[in-house]
Amino acid sequence: MKFIVERNHLLAALTRTAGVVGKRSTIEILRHVRIETFATHISLVTTNLDIQATINVPARIETAGSTTVAAERLREICARLPEGAEIVIDATDPNRAEVRAGRSKLKIGALSADAFPLLLTPDDGTTLEAPAGALLRILTIGSASMGDAQPLDCCLLDCRGDVVRAVSTDRGVLTLCDMPAPKGFDLKGKVMLNPDTVAVLIRALGSMGADDMATLTIYPGKMLGAELGGMSVLSRVVDGEYPPYERVIPDATAAPFTVDTDTFKAMIGRAKIASRNVNLDLTEGAMEVLAHDQASGDSSEEGIESDWTGPDRRICVSADKLLGVLDFIRTESAVMTGALGMRPMLITETRESDWLGVVMPMVGSK
């Protein structure tokens, strides 16, 4: 196998697929990229056995064939070659690939492409096509609260026919984002994505233009496929049942009150200096943010006017979890709920919103 490829094109492709390389694997070939020649391009494939990424790169083919080489080693070589250089890769020797550019000549180890494990695409998938910006938004918000133990260490794609929803929770906070399903998308069902798959999708979508079209193909209970700006991704989905998250979402009309987003975030940020847990004390027409660390004695107290009209209420929450939800607010003010008792607190925007966050109260709420 021998071909000539432009350095910038090859480097960009290796960089885009790098997140799927099994870098920590003890299986050497999983740290490799599979390269195969076609009439006018080469195909690069990386995998960690759960996720597979494929991308095509224009090339001039001199001798057809396939091989695998260490992905990070080849990427590092490309990164150190001059901008716009033409790279000749000769893998005639099945155990060694020669990389030449100008006067530079390097040799790196190679393994047979036949030993490279490839994921097989299932049949009968349902395809969702949407702008990259919309998919990036629901995955970013919907995966923001993934936990660290199964099944909560996943992001759930909940397809409801007319709406595609991404949701995650670690039992302390829940984030959820909806996107209207395009016309003709009629899949109903739930698919759990592992954190590595979510990270690969978010990275790829973020490198695309917001209006560029991307596709997700859902094979319920089997795999997830994606076409993302010239890169194809195939990933296993997580087996199991996701907890019934809808049960913890409070009624948005239950004891709501409004806060100025920037002012409230700043208050929570100052209170966090004293303690990671804060109290929101609501009285008619006012709210105080209190924090106290018993070990150090540090404390913080700050009050503002409020449109709260219910009975006196104290909500104890984690400052970090509260700030994590508030970071997604795009409006000047946010709507929050303050129902009595150990009830979850809902946070969303004042206008019709495609997302919401739920923060679980801590002991001390009343």
N, C-alpha and C positions, 0 to 999 in steps of 0.2 A: 504494500500500500504506500502510495506517495501522492502528496497533493501540495498546492500552494495556496496560502490564505493570507488575507490582510490582517495585520497585527491587531488593530483596533477592534475589528469584528470578532476575532477569536477571543480577545481579552474580555470584551463585553459579555459574550456568551458564557465564558467560564465563570465570570463574576455572578451572573444571574443564576446559574445552576449550582453555585457553591454551597448554598444553604441546604442542599439535599444530599451532599456527599456525606458518607458515613465516616466522618473524621475520627470519631472515638472508637470505631469498630476494631476488633481484633482480627477481622477478616480483611486481608490486604486488598482484595479486589474491590471492596466497597469504598475504599479510599481512591479508587480510580474513576476516570471518565471513559466511557465507551465511545469510540470514534468509528463511524462507518461512512464510506464514500458513496455518493450517488452521482447522477449525471452532471449536475451543476452546483452541488453543495455537499457539505459533510453534515452528519447528524451527531450531536453530542448528547449522551445520556448519562445521568448520575442517579444513584439510588442509595437509600439506607435500609432497604427491604420493606419499609412501610410507605415511603414516598418515592416517586420517580419523576424526574424532570427531563424533558427533551427539548432541544432547540436546534434549529438548522442554521448553518453559516455558509454564505457563498464561498466557493472555492474552485480552483482549476485542478481537475483530477488528472494525474498522469498515470497512476496505476490504482485500480480498484482494490478494495479490501476493507478489513476492519481490524481493530486492535483496542487495547485499553492501556492508559498510562496514568500515573499519579496525577490527580486533578489539581491539587494545590501546587505541586512542583511545576506543572505546565503553566498554570496561571501566573506563578511568580516569575517564570522565564519571560512570558509575554509582557508582564508589567515592567520589566527591566530593559526591554528592547525599545529602540527609538520609535516615536510616534510615526505611524504610517508605513512602518517597515513591512516588507513581504516575508512571510515565514514559509520555509519549506520543511515539511515533516515527512520523513522517510521511515516507514516501519516495515521495511522488507525483512529485516531480522525479526523473527517472532518474539525474541526476548529483549529487544532493545530498540528504542525509537530515537532517531537522530533529528534534532531541531536546528535548522540553519536560518540565519538572517544576516545578510551582508557577510562580514568576516567572522561573525560569531557562529560557533558550532558547539552544540551540547548534546549529550546522550543521556537518556533516562530509561529506566527499566520499563518493560512492557509485559503484559499478560494476555493470554488468548481471549478474544472477545467471546468465544463460545462458553467460557466459564462465567461470564458476567450475568447475574440474575436479572431477568426482566419480568415486570409485573404484566399480567395479561388483562386486557380491557374486557370487562363483562359485556354482555348484550343487554338490550332493553333498558337503556338509560333515558332519563327525562332531562332535557336541556333547558337551562335558564340563561337567557341572554339579557345583559343589562350594562349600563355605563360603568366603567371601572370605578368612578368616584362614588357611585351609589353602593356598589359591592364593598368598596373599601370602608365606607362609613358604617355599614351594618356589622361588618366583621370586627372593626376596631372597637366600637362601643359594645357590641354583643359579646366579645371575648375578654373584656376588661376585668372581669371578676372571676376568672377561672381559679379553682382551688388547687390543692396539691395532692389530692387523693381521689381515686376513681369512685364514682363516675364524674365527680365535680371538677376534675382536672381537664375537662373538655369544654368545647363551645358547641352548643346545640343549634343546629339549623332546623327550625320548625316550619315546615311548608304547609300552608293552610289553603292552597288553591289560589286565592286572590292576594295573599300576603306571604312574603318570605321573612321569617323572623330569626334573628340570631340572639342567643341569650346565654348567660353564664352566671354562676353564683358560687361563692365559697362559704355559704351559710351566714356570713356576716354582712354581705352586700350582694345585690343582684343588679345587673345591667341588661337592658333589653332594647333592641332596635328593630324597627319594621321597615320593609321596603315593599311597595306595591308590586305584585308579580306581573310581568308583561302578559299581554293578551295571548291566550293559548296555553299558558303554563297551568296545567291542571293537576300537578302532583300534590298529594297530601301524605304527610309522613314526617318522621323525625330522623335526623342523621347526626351522629356525634363525631366531631372532628378533634383530633388530638392537638396539643399545643404546637408541635412542630409543623403540622399541616397548616394551621392557622398562621403561623409566622411566615411560612413560605408564600401563602396566598397574599397576605398583607404586604410583604416586601415586593412581590411582583406587581400587584395592583398599584402600589405607590409609585412605581417607576413608569406607569402608563399615564397618559393624559386623562383628565377626569371624564371627558366625553367619549374616549375610546371605548369600543364595545369589547366586553369580555364575556365568556360563557362558563357556566358551571354545569356539568352533567352529573346527575345524581342517580346512583345505582343503589336503591334502598337496601340497607343491610349488607352491602358489599364494598363498593368503592365510590370515590368522588373523582371526577375528571374536571380539568379546567383548561381553557385556552386563554392565555394571558399575554397579549401583545407579542406573539411569535413564539412563546414558550408554552409547551404542553406539560401539564402536571397530572399525575395519576396517584391517588393516595388511598390506602386502606382506611375505612372508617372504624370507629370503636364499637365493639359489641356491647350489648347491655341496654338497660332502660334508664333514662334520665328521670330524676325525681319530678313529681308534679309541681313545677315551679309556680304555676298560676295561683296556688293556694296562698302564697305569701304576699301577693300583690294587693295592697289595700285599695279601697275605693278612693278615687281621686277627689271625690267631693266630701270625704269624711274629714271635717275640721281642718280646712285648708287655711294657709296664711302665706303671704308674699314677702320675699326679701329682695333687696337690691343685691344682685349677684356679686359684683366686685367688692362692695362693702362687707358683705357677709363672709366671703372667702378670706378677706384680709383679717377679719375678726377671728375666724377659726385658725388662721395661720399664726396669729399672735398668741392665742390661747394654747396652741400646740407646743409653744416654747416651754410652758410651765408643765403641761401634762399631755400625754397622747390621748387621753379620754377627756371629753368636754361635756358639760351640762348646758342644755338650752332651757332656760327658765322663761316660760311664757305666761304673761299676765295680760289682762285686757289693755290693749294699746301699747304694750311694751314687750321687749325681749332682752334678756341678759345672757351673755355667754360667759360661763364660769369654768375655771380649770384649777385643780389643786393636786399637787403631788405630795402624798403623805411622807414619802421617804426623805425628800429634800426640803419640804415645806414651801416650795415655789408655788405661786398662785397667780391667777389672772382673772380680772373681772371687767367686763365691758358691756354697756347697754345701748340700745337704740330703740326708736319708736317702732311699733309693729301694728299690723291690722288684725292681730289675733283678737277674737271676740268670745272665745270659749272660757271655760273654767281654768284656773291656774293649772299649769302643766309643766312637768320636768321631763326632758328627754335626754338620756345619757347615751352618747354615741362615741365611736372611734373617730378622732379628728382625721386620720389618714383616709379612712373609708369615705367619710363625708366629703373631703376635698377631692377624692378620686372621682366621685359622681359629679360634683360641681364643676369640674374641669370641662365637662361636655356641654355645659350651658352656653348657648350662643346669644341669649337675649339679655337685656339689661336687668331683668328681674326673673326670679324663679318661684314656682309654686311648690309648697311643701305641705305635708299633712301632719297633724299632731293629735291623732286620736288617743284617748285615754288608755292607760294600761300598757302592758308590754306589747304594743302593736308596732309593726314595721312602719317606717316613715318613708313615704313616697316623695320623690323629687323629680320635677319635670319643668319644662318651659311654660311660660304663660300662654303662648299661642298653641294652636293645634300642633302637637309634637309627634315625631316619628319614633321617639325613644322615651325611656324612663329609667330611673334608678330607684332601688329600694335599699334602705339602710336599716339593718336590724338594731333595735334598741338594746342597751345593756342593763344589767341589774342596777337599780336605782331610779329607773324611769317610773313615773307615776302619773 
